[in-house]
Amino acid sequence: MVNGCQTTRSLWKAASRDAASLLGSYVNLRLIAIREVDRARSGGGLRGRISASTNLQTALIRTDDLWTRPEQERLRLAFAALRPHWFYETKRGAWNLLSAQERARFERSEVGGRSRRIRPLRLTQAAWAAAGAPGEARDRTGSFLAGASAAARSADLVYGEIFSKQAQQLLLPMRLHEQASVWAIESAQSTVAAQEPWRGWVKFGLVFAVYGYLAERAAAEDELPNPFLSAARSARLLESFELWAPELMAACADGFDALIAGMRREPAACRRFFRQDGHLDEIRSAVRAAIRREDRLRSMHGLPPLGSLVTIGMAAEAA
């Protein structure tokens, strides 16, 4: 459509108020067909350039162009092919344009009742935290992706180390972040308290800690490339997520209490803590100690240790 975004939104709003008012209306349509030869010559980026150059009226942000790259389309299709399906929102606002019937494909009841909707930036942050940079994942990802930071190496990290991975390898850290968000809400007195700044760094710290524990459990059998679990191992853990993730996340969160006790009122101190590499070892040690304590309690009640739940999850048959 000419001026497609504005036209589509206007039609949608008008139809929701009075569908009959649109009877007899006409809309100009412009169709751009990209030949395969043009697609090959442009390296797959012609569609993105058309989108950018024909949306000058729309307020684009600097990261929008990143989500039109070929690897993003590959991931979008891969997430849509998973069972259950996931909606990878490579274009801002695409979720809002889905019909109720289309959204129903991505409904779920677990993990707070959220839809199976993935935002690329949040996926990047969760994967980056799992890869060993929880502090940077919390407060630097946006500027890194936009090229506004002096740390230009970030683009290579994101696209070389993260978006080259398979969908399951990226989905596992994101689901861990969801579980950490559930912890933040349940452990706070209110939703407002759950949004306190310091909790943001703690959530990405939890992703780092829990994913690191999973990697340790798998290290005896897997080679961990860059440093993600294999796609097959990730798929099995996703299939059994509800078996092990809530209890493991809760135990690791308990291990954070002593670490962040004096930083709850100082977000800046919390940020510095999670962004200093030396403190990452403290996080690992605190988590291991918390899991040992939890396992002792579980043993007293005749329950299997957390490690065995993870091992069973890793051995589960992935759908």
Sequence and secondary structure as in RCSB ss.txt:
>XXXX:A:sequence
MVNGCQTTRSLWKAASRDAASLLGSYVNLRLIAIREVDRARSGGGLRGRISASTNLQTALIRTDDLWTRPEQERL
RLAFAALRPHWFYETKRGAWNLLSAQERARFERSEVGGRSRRIRPLRLTQAAWAAAGAPGEARDRTGSFLAGASA
AARSADLVYGEIFSKQAQQLLLPMRLHEQASVWAIESAQSTVAAQEPWRGWVKFGLVFAVYGYLAERAAAEDELP
NPFLSAARSARLLESFELWAPELMAACADGFDALIAGMRREPAACRRFFRQDGHLDEIRSAVRAAIRREDRLRSM
HGLPPLGSLVTIGMAAEAA
>XXXX:A:secstr
 TTHHHHHHHHHHHHHH GGGGTT           HHHHHHTTT HHHHHHHHT TTS   TTGGGGGSHHHHHH
HHHHHHSSS  EE  STTTGGGS HHHHHTT  SSGGG  SEE HHHHHHHHHHHTT HHHHHHTHHHHHTT SS
 THHHHIIIIIITTS HHHHHHHHHHHHHHHHHHHHHSSSHHHHT HHHHHHHHHHHHHHHHHHHHHHTTT   S
TT   HHHHHHHHHTHHHHHHHHHHHHHHHHHHHHTTTTT HHHHHHHHH HHHHHHHHHHHHHHHHHHHHHHHH
TT   HHHHHHHHHHS   
